[in-house]
Amino acid sequence: MAGRLPYYIEYRYIASSQEGAIVRKRHAGRPPEAYLPLPPATFHILLALADGELHGYAIMKGVAARSEGTVRLGPGTLYGSLKRLLQAGLVEEGGERVDPERGEERRRYYRLTQLGLSVVRAEARRLDAMVRAARRKRLIGVRPA
């Protein structure tokens, strides 16, 4: 059919302490813009991961620091968002290892996929266009009288 993008279904086996489970991922071959707009928490998580592989606590600290404390992700928001990002194929697990700052405590690390990087770049462009429009309307970027 003309105009329709192809799709594929990928099956992955996940090892767990329980029985191995099959997880079905559906990818519609969608362009990055099809994922937009991103929820703010999702954008902040992807933005944090653009610097490289991080564990959950480092993502939370990075988001708080980058936003100068105006955005704080709680564990529920963070790990719920990460679960959805993993399912969508925007993020992947980098495995568990010891965090050098936290001693012997093992942490699970996450990183952007190529699709995730494309999506966060597309969202940044979308937000930039919105800010430029607001500046043209003199809603921001001008000094108050």
N, C-alpha and C positions, 0 to 999 in steps of 0.2 A: 504494500500500500504506500502510495506516495505521501511524503510528509511525516510518516511515522518513524520513530527511531527504533532500532532493534533493541531487544532486551535479552538478558540471559539470566539463568538461575545458577548460583554457585552453591554447592553443598560443602560444608566443612564439618569435620569431626572435632568435637571439643572433648578433651580429656578432663575428667573431674574425679572427685573421690567417689561419686556415684557412678552409675552406668554411663558409658560414652553416649553423648547426645548428638543428634544431627541438627545443625542450625541451618535454616534456609535463608539466604540473602537474595533479595530481588534488586537487581540494578536495572534501571530502565535506559541506561546509556544516556542519561540526562546531562545536559550541559551544567556547569557550575551555577549559572544564574537560576536554574530551576529550583535550587535549594533556598533561595532568598525570598523574603528577608529572614535573617537569622534572629532567633531570640537573643536578647542582650547577653545572657549568661553563656550561651553557646559561642557567640562571637568572642567574648573575653577568653574562653577556654582555648579556642582555636588560635587566637592571637598569642596567648602564652606559649602554646606549643610550636609556634612559628620560630621560636628561638632554639628549639631542639627538644629532645626527649626529656620529660619531667615526670615526677611522681605526683600524686594527688595533692599532698600538702604543699609542695612547691608551686603547683598551679594556683592554689588558693592564695598563697603568699604573694605570688607574682601579680595576680589580678588586683589584690588589695593595694600593692605598692604602685602599680601602673596607673590605677585610678585615683591615687592619693586618698585611699580609704573610702571613696564614695561607693564602690562596689565591693561587697563581701559575699563570697560564695560559701554557703554552709555545706557540710558533707552530703546532705540529701540532694541538694541542687547539683553539686559537682558530680557525684557518682551517678545520679539519674541521667544527667546530660551526657556523661562519658559513655554510659551504657547505650544511649540512643546514637551517639556518634560512632561507636564501634559497630552497631548494627547497620548504620547507613554507609559504612566503609570510609568515613572521613578521618577516622583515627584508628590506630592499631596498637596492640599491646607490645611493649618492647621487652617484656619479661620482668622477673623479680630480681633484685639485687640489693646489696647493702647500700644505704645512703651514707656517704662519707661524713656528712654533718651530724648524723644521728646515731653513730656507733654501729652496733650489731643489728639494729632493727632493719628488717627487709621491707622493701617497698616495691610496689608494682609501678612500672613506668609506662608512659603513653607517648606516642609520636603521631605527627600528621602523616597521612597518606598523600600521594600526589593529588588525588581528588580533593582531600581536605585543604591542601594548600591552595588549590585553584578556587575553592569555595570561599575561603577566608579572604583571598585577594579580590574576588568579585564583590564580596560584601564591603570591603574597604573602599573599592571604587564607587559602589552605590552610595555609601555614606558620605564620601567626599563630594559627590555630585549634589547631594542634599545640602551639605554645608555651603557649597558654592552658591546654590540657589538662595539660601537664607542670607548670605552676604550681599548678593545682588539686590535683594529686597531690603537691605540695611537692617535686618533683624538681629544680626550679630556682627562683630568686627568693627563696630563704630562706637565711639565714646559717647556715653550718655550726656545730654545737655545740662 
